[in-house]
Structure formats: structure tokens, C-alpha cells
């Protein structure tokens, strides 16, 4: 158990450190960028839930599928680790400033191991959705680093 916990801590720190780079890694992240300045949606809104201060609110859902209990580490509205009964789901609202919309805010979930169909332990399947759109998954547990996404 200590070995699994130490391994999980190592993976979580790697995910968190990777997210600090600030570089644009492309992918689906651009789909949640705010509209270009001056663009408006019909009805006079600016889109993306923007308020007068330029902030937008994004609904982020982290999910881990499977059965049984496992350790889950996640970063969304803070960094947390918890022992959870699967399936597990966490939904938070992130209020992003203009600067956070430019750089993005890293959200991630690193699920612990669960027994696979063959009896071998493997990471539990995870997904991240932003405003109802799936933006990352770990291919049913094939990616040991879990799921991560830079919300803009």
C-alpha cells in the first residue's frame, strides 16, 4: 500500500509540475477560449458567461469510472486527494479572470488502480468535461498519468 501511495504521489506531482509550463500544447483546449474582443452573441451577450469584469465561469466535471474503492488525486478548485467509492464524480465552477482565460487553469484527475477484466491492476478510467464537452480521457485506463486539461 505504501508503494502504491508513493507512486500516486509521484504521478500527481509530475502532472502538477507539467501544468506549470504555460506553453500551448494545442488539442481541444482552444475550443474554450473566450470570443475575440468586441464580438457579441445575438442578444448582446459576450458569450462564455462573461461578466462586466471580463471573468467567465466554466463548469468542470471530473469523473472516474469503475467499481470498488480507490485513491483519487485531483486539482480543480484546489489540490485534493481522497479515498473514493467508484464510480466517482466531482463538478466545480471555475471563475476565470482575463489572465486565466489567456494562460488557462490546469485541472486534472489521477485515479488509483482498479482490477481489470484480466484481474491485473490498472488505472481506473477517467474523463474531464468542460461546459458539457468532453476534453480529455485516459483511454479507459491506458494512460497512467490520468486526465488533464487547461481550461480557458
Secondary structure, DSSP 8 states (H G I E B T S, - for coil): -HHHHHHHHHHHHHHHHHGGG-----GGGGGG----TT---TTS--STT--TTS-EEEEEEEEEEEEEEEEEEEESSSEEEEEEEEEEEEEEEEEE-HHHHHH-EEEEEEE-EEE-TTS-EEE--EEEEETTEEEEE-TTTT-TT-EEEEE-
